[in-house]
Amino acid sequence: MPEEPTRWEDIYQSKAEAETSWFEDRPQVSLDLIAATGATIDAAIVDVGAGASRLVDYLLEQGFRRITVLDLSDTALAKARARLPDDVPVEWVVANVLDWQPSRRFAVWHDRAAFHFLTDAADQEAYLRVMDPALAPGGHAIIGTFAPDGPQKCSGLQVARYDAPLLSKRLGPGYRLIQSLMRDHHTPWGSVQRFHFGLFRKT
């Protein structure tokens, strides 16, 4: 994730939720992969780089009650909070994941399109140093990135693109690939972005 919170603040302050390229009315792939982990409603789940994603809405609808939502942009999280009642069981965290110190361990670590902004190996390692202790043994990591034939940039920033072998190698031997899928994401203006999603189990 780029260390430029002002960039993301500007984006979320200047654009409506559905005007961002990553908008999904219903994040079905993420929901399906979380279901595939077998997580029960008392499982702790974190959505990293969530922006104003509606994933939290659907997780709450399904009965999950230990949800953490993290993003660099306070404006993005405010947009998500505004859709929901004040008393929802959600911990809202404004932070750079590279510097984050989680307050709990998680059964599910979900990241759709944050990790791929880390093009520097040192930043990738910093991310994994946060994720590894934050994810409980036997927990699952869901990482969504642009695929090898996906866009080379997003919001003017270079990205790292992955398929299952590349992502498995980057996460290392402590993670076992459970499921891999390619997905065409259709932006609000009709262009197509090729994504790869990997579901991994921490060993």
Residue, then its C-alpha position, 0 to 999 in steps of 0.5 A: m500500500p502506498e504511503e500516501p494517505t493524502r492521495w487516497e483522501d483526495i480520491y475519496q473526497s472527490k469521488a462518489e463511492a460508485e465512481t471509483s474503479w474498484f467499486e463493487d455493489r456486492p463483493q461476491v468473490s470475497l464473500d464466497l472465499i470467506a465462506a470457503t474458509g468455514a469461518t463461523i460468525d464469531a470468527a475475527i475477520v479483518d478487511v485490509g485496505a477496505g476503502a469504502s467497500r461493502l464487504v463489511d455490510y454483507l458480513l454484518e448481514q450474515g451475522f459476523r460480529r468481530i470485524t475489523v476494517l482498515d484503510l489509510s483513508d479516514t474519509a473512505l471509512a467514514k463513508a462506510r460507517a455512514r451506511l451502517p448503524d452506530d452500534v455495529p460490532v466493527e473496529w474501524v482502523v485508520a492506518n497504514v497496514l505496514d505500521w499497524q499493530p493489530s489488537r487481536r488475532f484473526a481467523v480471516w485476513h482479507d485483502r482485495a487490491a491493497f497488497h498489489f500496490l506494494t511493488d518494493a520487496a521491503d514493503q512486501e516483507a513489512y506487510l507479511r511481518v504484520m500479517d504473519p503474527a496477526l493471523a491465527p494458526g490455521g487461519h486463512a488469508i485471502i489476497g486479491t491482486f491484479a492478474p499477470d494480464g491485468p492493469q499495470k497501474c491503478s490510480g496512477l500508481q504502479v502495481a505488482r501483478y500475481d497468479a497463484p505460483l507468484l503469490s504462493k512464492r511471495l507469501g512463502p512456505g508458511y501458507r498453503l494455497i487452498q483455492s485460486l481463481m481469476r476474475d474479470h472485474h467490470t468497472p463502473w464505466g465498463s472497462v474490464q480488469r483481470f484479477h487473481f484471488g488466492l485463498f491460503r491457509k496458514t500452516 
